[in-house]
């Protein structure tokens, strides 16, 4: 499959009164046409900042982004704002992390969904209203006519999330960026939203960049996975390879901390320590202070590059592991 979106050497820093925060450090990844790429990592890893950088939505305190983001033959970091606005919302849509905060509290749902449609099409207001009704119905909202008349504060968190989903999908985007789309929902609604996202992407042959910290969601949704730690991608592979043969010590640590139904007596092994201060990143691997597999080279050499250890499997590590997590073989 060909790449539809490709980020290369993406950097984003933030200036604060306390210093410069290095939020995204040389991130590179490719999203293939028709596939789902999960960008996974703990809070503060730089996942959401990466997503905002792709679409030129960074706050004013940000410096950057630098690097390149190629979509449909264009570098989105170099195009003018008019071109970027044309692409954003139509060709590439985003579901933000906080749906209620992303909706205008003083405008009705109908006004906001219709504005999204009218901004990118030549439809009449009547036809835009009809499409808005269809989209609300498609995402499973009951009584869409009534919901169009309501304000965001009158809706539950799950309903607001579905409204955002309807807005993102209304124009049949080629790429969908979903930032923790189920973080505020209960388990039942999570499953429904994820199913709708996956089904819709398959129906439209759209690609999706899905941001999450939940490995269960990764297993359910992903074709490919890129793992972020302290602003850098430390491992990437297809989901089956990553789950069975994690080769970076950070991924090994994450899997060791997960419960397993096939081994009820197994002891959890949390990753000890804390992520590094992004204002004072070490010159070496950012995982070094927490890594139980570090060798002398890790302490002497700069941050390792993301290198291909086998076709399609990349790892940024000087001491990659040989480990079959599914069978519980010891790492080498």
N, C-alpha and C positions, 0 to 999 in steps of 0.2 A: 504493500500500500504506500501511496505517496504522502508526504507531509503536507498538512493544510496550514499548520501554524508552527513556527520554529523560533524559539528564543535562543539567543547566543550571547554568552558572556554578559549577562544582565547584572548591573550593579545599582543599588539604591542606598543612599545614606540619608540620615535625618540629623538636622542640627537642633540641639537642645541647649538650655542654659548650662547643663552639666558637661556637655561635650558632644562629639559626633557619634551617632549610632550607626554601625555598619549592618544594616538590616538584610540586604541581599548582596551576596558576594560571588559574582561570576557564575550565575546560574544559567545552565544551558539544557534545553530539552526540546523534543519534537512531539507534536500531536499529529497522529496519522488520521487520514480521512476515514470517517465512519467508526472511529474507535473511542474508547473512554480511557483517559489517563488520569490516575489518581495522584495528586500531590499530597503526600502524607508527612506528618511530623507533629511534634508537640507544640503547645502554645508558645509563641515567640520565635518560631523557627524561620519565619519570613514568608509563609505561604500566602497569606492575604495580601501582603505588600507586593509580592510577585504578580498576583492577579491584577491588582490595581495598576501596576506599572505597564502591563500588557496593553491596557486600554487608555492610558494617559489620564488616570483618575487619582493620581497621588496628591496628597495634601500639600499646601504651600511650604511646609517645613521640610519637604523632601528635596534632596539634591539628586538630580538624575530624573529618569533612569538613563544610564549609559549602556552601550551594547547595541543589540539589534533584535527586532521582533518582526519576522517576515510572515506576511499573510497575503496570499493571492498576488504575489509578485511585488508587493509593497513592503517597505520597512515602516512599520507603524510608529516608530520613534522619530522618523524623519519627515513624515507627511505633514501638511498643514492642518490646522484645526477643523476646517470645513470638511476635508476628506475624512478625517478621523471621526467626526460626528456622523458622517454618512454611513461609515462602516459600523460604528458603535450603536448597538440597539437593533440593527437590521441584519448585517452579516455576522456579527459577533454580539451575543447578548450575555448579560450577567445577572445571576441571582445573588443578591448580597447576603451577608451573614445575618443581619438584623432586619427582617422584612418590615416590621412595624415602623422602625426608625427610617426606613427608606421610602416610605409612602408619605405624601404630603398630608398632614392632619386636617387641613382646612379645605381640601378638595375631595369630592366624592370619588369612590372607586371607579365609577364609570368615566368621569372626566379624565382620570389619570391613565386608564387603559386606552381610551380613545385617543388621547394626546400622543401616546406612544405609537399608535397605528398611523395617525394622520401625519406625524412628523416624517415618516419614511415612505408613504404611499400617496397615490393620487385619489384615494377613495373619498367619496362624499361622507359627510358626518353620519348620515343615515346608515350607509354601508359599514362604516367604522363601528357604529353601535352594534350592528348585527354581528360583525366579527368578534367584538368584545363579548357579546352574549355567548357565542359559540365557544370561545376560548374558556370562559368561566365554567361552562358546562363540561367541556372536555377535561378539565382538571378536577372534576368531581364536586364542584360547589353546588349546593342545593339552591333552588330559587334564584338563579342568576339575575333575573330582572330586578328583584328587590336588592340584591347585593350591589348592583351598579349604582343604586341611589344612596347607599350607605357610606359613612365615613370610616376611615381605618380604625378609630377608637371603638367603633361599634362591632368590630370583628374580633374573633379569637386569634391567637398567634398562628394556629394552623391554617385558618382561613386567610390571614394576611400572607402567609407563605404561598398558598395556592394562587392568590391574586398576583404575586410577584412571578410565579411560575407561568401564569397565563400571559403576562406582559412579555416575559422573556421569549416565549414560544410563538407569540402571535404572528410574527413575520417570518417564521420558519428559518431561523438562523442556521448558518453552516457550522458555527462553533458556539457552544454554550459553556460559560464559565459559572460553576456553581460553588459558592464559598460556604462551606458548612451548612448545606441547605436544610438539615434536619436538627440542628443543634438545640433548638428551643421546643422541640416537639416530643410528645410521648412516643413510646415504642410502636404503637399501632399506626399512628400517623407517619412516623418515620418510614416504616415499611411501605406504606401506600405512596408517599411522595417519591421514594427511591424507585419504586416499580414504575410509576408514571414517567419519571425522568428517563429511565432506561428504555422503556417501551417507545417513548416519543422520539428519542434519539435514533433508535433502530428504524422507526417508521419514516422519519425524515432523512435518514442517512446522514445525520448531523454528528459532529464530533463533540466530545465534552471533556473539559478540564474540571475535575471534581476535587475540591479541597476538603480534607478531613483529617482528624486525628484518630479516627476509629478504625482499627484494623478489621473489624467485622464488616464495616461498610466497604472497605477496600476489597475484601474477599468476595463480596456480593456483586460489586459493580465494575471493577477494573478489568481492562485488557492489559494495560501497562501501568507501572507504578514508578514514581520518582520520590525518593525519600530525602527530606530536608532536615538538616540539623545546623542550628546557629547560622542561618543564612546561606548555607551551601547545600548542594545535592551531594549526598555521600554514596548513594547506590540507586541504580535503576535497572529494571528488567521487566519482562512480562510477568503477570501476577503469579502464574504457576511456578515459575522458576524462583521468584523472590520468596514465596512462601515455603518452598521446599528446601532451597539452597541459599539462604541468606549468607552473604560473605563479608559484610561489614560488621565489626563488633557491636556497633549501635543497633543494627537490625537484629543481630543475635540476642542482644540484651532485651529488646522489645519482645521478641518471641518467647524468651525465657520467663517473662513476667506475665504471659497470657495463660489463663486456665485451659486445661485440656480434658475433655470428657473421657478420652480413652486412657487417661492416667490420673485417676482421682486422688491418689496418694502423693502425687508429685508436688514437690515444694517450690513455691514461687521464689524467683530470684530477681528482686528489683534492681534497676540500674542505680548504683549509689552516686551520691553527689548531685550537683546542679549544673544546668547549662552555663556556658561562659557568659560573662558580661560583654554585650555587643559593643560597648564603648572601649573595651580593652581585650580584644580578641588576641589569642596567642599567635605567634608567627607559625607555629606548627599546626597539626590537625586540631580542630576545635574540640574534638572528643577525647583528646589525650588525657586530661586530668581525671576522666571517669573510666578510662579504658583498662580492662584487666588483661588485654592481649597485646599491649604496647611493647615494642622492642626498642633497642637503642636508636635505630634509624628514625623512629617516630619522634624522638626527642631532639635529634640533631638536624633533621631535614625540614624544609618548609611544608606547608599543607600539600598533601599528595593530590595530583590531578585525577579527575574522573576518567578512569582508563578501562578499556574493554578487556575483561578477563576471559570471556567466551562470547560467541556471536550474540549480540543483543543484551548482554549483561555487563554493566559498567559499575565499577567500584572505585571509590577514592580512599585507598588504604594501602599501607606498606606491608601489612601482615594479614592478608585476606584469609578467611576461614574455609575449611572443608567440612561442611556440616549438613546433614540431612535432618531437618527439623521434624519432618513427618514421621520418620522412623526413630528419631532420638539418638542418632549416632553422635558420638563425641566429636567435637570440632578438632581440626588438626592445627 
